[in-house]
């Protein structure tokens, strides 16, 4: 009588000879003889090893056992294993990120990175919803319905400190994400060919203008107005001009933030000399119009008029 073999519900016929059938197909007849001492049906008996014969020889002239031979073979392979390990390049960059030097190699890379800034500005936590609604709800232009719980702390604002609202936290984080994007473009080490120099300057100018607008939004939402102190020395927001995720910068003064905003818009106006197309893309005239508004917050009315007249005098827009 053979043994009962079961695999995932399959049952072999117990009347089949054990030596000739198994779960996965025909058994090794030789293994049957080793296990039972009897040869499989129809298979000649293997002669038994006599006491003292020792292990079977593994190579001509070898005097040790099979276990000794395996140890020798493992030791022989060790140098090759060390060679393989030694050839592994441990300086490879992670596959889920790319550093600036490996990315900014063509003008198309700068185009794509600049488009990323515009995409970042359009999200719901910034110009897509939060920034316009937060300001309107703290004024008298919007009334919050009784069934809505979004932005209610700002709708009911009466001078209290708001510290736990996710919309404000996300606004801060998303604007600084755009600042980081602009920093990558501005600080990239790339020398464009002469044929694309104008467009390259335009793209870098757009990055400067986007960073200026980002800081303008940050300082207006998270700092007191420019003339809150006579010299603008009251706390503003941190100015970050390098792409370093490890830094923890302190807050700059409002005066310093506005100085950076004016500087970025000025650089942008110098470098932007073309319109790339698309109403959402920054141009020299857009930078002039935004800088006019910055000067309005700074109460520099002469500069307000000068920048506004520059936009009007371009002849590209009508009132």
C-alpha positions in Angstrom: 0.0 0.0 0.0 1.4 3.3 -1.0 1.3 6.6 1.0 -1.5 9.2 0.6 -0.2 12.4 -1.2 -2.3 15.6 -1.1 -1.5 19.0 -2.6 -4.2 21.8 -2.7 -7.0 19.3 -2.7 -5.4 16.8 -5.0 -5.3 13.2 -3.7 -3.2 10.6 -5.4 -4.5 7.0 -5.7 -3.3 5.2 -2.6 -3.2 2.0 -4.5 -0.4 3.2 -6.8 3.1 2.0 -5.9 4.8 4.6 -3.8 8.0 4.4 -5.8 6.5 5.3 -9.1 4.1 8.2 -8.4 4.1 11.5 -6.4 2.4 14.8 -6.1 4.5 16.6 -8.8 5.0 13.6 -11.1 7.2 10.5 -11.3 9.4 10.0 -8.3 13.1 9.3 -8.4 13.3 5.5 -8.2 16.7 5.9 -6.6 15.3 7.9 -3.7 12.8 5.2 -3.0 15.5 2.7 -2.5 17.3 5.1 -0.1 14.2 5.7 2.0 12.7 2.2 2.1 15.6 -0.1 1.4 13.6 -1.6 -1.4 14.1 -0.8 -5.1 11.2 0.7 -7.1 9.2 -1.8 -9.1 11.1 -2.7 -12.3 14.2 -0.8 -11.2 17.4 -2.8 -10.6 18.8 -2.7 -7.0 21.7 -0.4 -6.4 24.6 -2.1 -4.7 25.1 -1.1 -1.1 28.2 0.7 0.1 30.4 -1.5 2.3 31.4 -0.2 5.8 34.6 1.7 5.6 34.2 2.8 2.0 33.9 6.4 3.0 32.5 9.2 0.9 32.5 8.9 -2.8 35.4 10.7 -4.5 34.6 14.2 -5.7 37.6 14.7 -8.0 40.7 12.7 -8.8 43.2 12.7 -6.0 40.8 14.2 -3.4 41.2 12.5 0.0 38.6 14.5 2.0 34.8 14.1 2.4 32.1 15.8 0.4 31.6 18.4 3.1 35.2 19.3 2.9 35.0 19.6 -0.8 32.0 22.0 -0.6 34.0 24.2 1.8 36.9 24.4 -0.6 34.5 25.3 -3.5 32.9 28.1 -1.4 36.3 29.5 -0.6 37.3 29.5 -4.2 34.2 31.6 -5.1 34.8 34.2 -2.4 37.3 36.4 -4.4 34.8 36.6 -7.3 32.0 37.6 -4.9 34.2 40.4 -3.4 35.0 41.5 -6.9 31.3 41.9 -7.8 30.6 43.8 -4.6 33.6 46.0 -5.2 32.3 47.0 -8.6 29.0 48.4 -7.3 28.9 52.2 -7.9 27.9 53.7 -4.5 27.9 57.3 -6.0 24.8 56.8 -8.1 22.1 59.5 -7.5 18.7 58.3 -6.1 16.2 57.3 -8.8 13.4 59.5 -7.4 15.2 62.8 -7.6 17.5 64.8 -9.8 20.0 67.5 -9.0 20.2 70.8 -10.9 23.4 70.0 -12.7 21.8 66.9 -14.2 18.5 68.6 -15.1 19.2 72.1 -16.4 21.1 71.1 -19.6 18.8 72.5 -22.3 16.5 75.5 -22.9 13.6 73.0 -22.8 14.5 72.2 -19.2 14.1 75.8 -18.2 10.8 76.1 -20.1 9.5 73.1 -18.2 10.7 74.4 -14.8 9.2 77.8 -15.4 5.8 76.2 -16.4 6.0 74.3 -13.1 6.1 77.7 -11.2 2.9 78.8 -13.0 1.3 75.4 -12.2 2.2 75.9 -8.5 0.7 79.3 -8.4 -2.7 78.0 -9.7 -3.3 75.4 -7.0 -6.2 75.8 -4.6 -4.0 76.7 -1.6 -2.7 79.8 -3.4 -4.3 81.7 -6.3 -6.7 78.9 -7.1 -8.8 79.7 -4.1 -7.2 80.5 -0.7 -5.4 83.8 -1.3 -8.4 85.6 -2.9 -10.9 84.2 -0.4 -8.9 84.8 2.7 -8.5 88.5 1.9 -12.2 88.9 0.9 -13.6 87.1 3.9 -11.6 89.3 6.3 -13.1 92.3 4.6 -16.8 93.0 3.7 -17.0 91.6 0.2 -17.9 88.0 1.1 -20.3 86.5 3.6 -19.8 83.0 4.8 -22.9 80.8 4.6 -24.0 78.9 7.7 -23.3 75.5 6.1 -19.7 76.2 5.3 -16.9 75.6 7.7 -14.0 76.6 5.4 -12.1 79.8 6.3 -14.5 80.6 9.2 -11.7 81.7 11.4 -10.8 84.4 8.9 -14.4 85.4 8.3 -14.9 85.9 12.0 -11.5 87.5 12.5 -11.4 90.2 15.2 -7.7 90.5 15.8 -7.1 87.1 17.4 -4.1 85.0 16.5 -4.9 82.1 14.1 -2.4 79.3 14.6 -4.2 76.0 13.7 -6.0 76.6 10.4 -4.7 74.4 7.7 -5.5 76.9 4.9 -3.0 79.4 6.3 -0.4 76.7 6.8 -0.7 75.4 3.3 -0.6 78.9 1.8 2.7 79.5 3.5 4.1 76.1 2.4 2.9 76.3 -1.2 4.2 79.8 -1.8 7.6 78.8 -0.4 7.5 75.8 -2.8 7.3 78.2 -5.6 10.1 80.2 -4.2 12.2 77.1 -4.2 11.3 76.4 -7.8 12.4 79.9 -8.8 15.6 79.5 -6.9 16.5 76.4 -8.9 16.1 78.3 -12.1 17.9 81.5 -11.0 20.9 79.6 -9.5 21.3 77.1 -12.3 24.8 77.0 -13.9 24.0 77.0 -17.6 25.4 78.9 -20.5 22.9 79.1 -23.3 23.9 79.2 -27.0 23.7 82.7 -28.5 20.7 81.6 -30.6 18.5 81.1 -27.6 20.0 83.7 -25.3 16.9 86.0 -25.5 14.5 83.3 -24.5 16.8 82.1 -21.8 16.9 85.6 -20.3 13.2 85.8 -20.5 12.7 82.5 -18.6 15.1 83.6 -15.8 13.4 87.0 -15.7 10.1 85.2 -15.2 11.6 83.3 -12.3 12.7 86.5 -10.7 9.3 88.1 -11.2 7.5 85.0 -9.8 9.8 85.0 -6.7 9.1 88.7 -6.2 5.3 88.1 -6.4 5.6 85.1 -4.0 7.4 87.2 -1.4 4.9 90.1 -1.9 2.1 87.7 -1.1 3.9 86.2 1.9 4.8 89.5 3.5 1.2 90.9 3.0 -0.4 87.8 4.5 2.1 87.0 7.4 3.4 90.4 8.3 2.2 93.9 9.3 2.0 96.6 6.6 5.1 98.4 5.5 4.7 101.5 7.6 3.7 99.7 10.8 7.1 100.9 12.1 8.8 104.0 10.9 11.8 102.1 9.4 10.1 98.8 8.5 12.0 96.9 11.2 9.1 94.8 12.3 9.1 91.0 11.5 8.3 90.0 8.0 9.0 86.5 6.5 12.2 84.5 5.9 14.1 85.4 2.7 15.4 82.2 1.1 17.5 82.6 -2.0 19.2 79.1 -2.1 17.7 75.6 -2.5 18.7 74.0 0.8 16.0 71.9 2.6 18.1 71.7 5.7 18.1 75.4 6.6 15.8 76.9 9.2 15.9 80.6 8.4 14.8 83.3 10.8 12.3 86.0 9.8 13.7 89.0 8.0 12.3 92.5 8.6 9.5 93.8 6.4 11.8 96.4 5.0 14.3 93.7 4.0 11.5 91.6 2.3 10.3 94.6 0.3 13.9 95.4 -0.7 14.2 91.9 -2.1 10.9 92.2 -3.9 11.9 95.4 -5.6 15.3 93.9 -6.5 13.7 90.8 -8.1 11.2 92.8 -10.1 14.0 95.1 -11.3 16.1 92.2 -12.5 13.0 90.7 -14.1 12.3 93.9 -16.1 15.8 94.0 -17.3 15.9 90.4 -18.5 12.3 90.0 -19.9 12.3 91.4 -23.5 9.8 89.0 -25.2 6.3 87.7 -24.8 6.3 83.9 -24.8 2.5 83.6 -25.3 -0.2 82.7 -22.9 -2.1 85.2 -20.7 -0.8 83.6 -17.5 2.9 84.2 -18.3 4.8 87.0 -16.7 6.1 89.8 -19.0 8.1 93.0 -18.5 4.9 95.0 -18.4 3.4 92.6 -15.8 6.5 93.1 -13.6 6.1 96.9 -14.0 2.4 96.8 -13.0 3.1 94.5 -10.0 6.0 96.7 -8.9 3.8 99.7 -9.1 1.5 98.0 -6.6 4.5 97.2 -4.4 5.4 100.8 -4.3 1.8 101.6 -3.4 2.1 99.5 -0.3 5.4 101.2 0.5 3.7 104.6 0.1 6.3 105.6 -2.5 3.8 107.4 -4.7 6.3 108.8 -7.2 7.5 105.3 -8.1 3.9 104.1 -8.3 3.2 106.6 -11.0 6.5 105.9 -12.8 5.8 102.2 -13.1 2.2 102.7 -14.0 3.2 105.1 -16.8 5.7 102.6 -18.1 2.9 100.0 -18.6 0.7 102.6 -20.2 3.5 103.9 -22.4 4.3 100.5 -23.8 1.2 100.8 -26.1 0.4 97.1 -25.6 -2.6 97.7 -23.4 -5.6 99.9 -23.3 -7.4 101.3 -20.3 
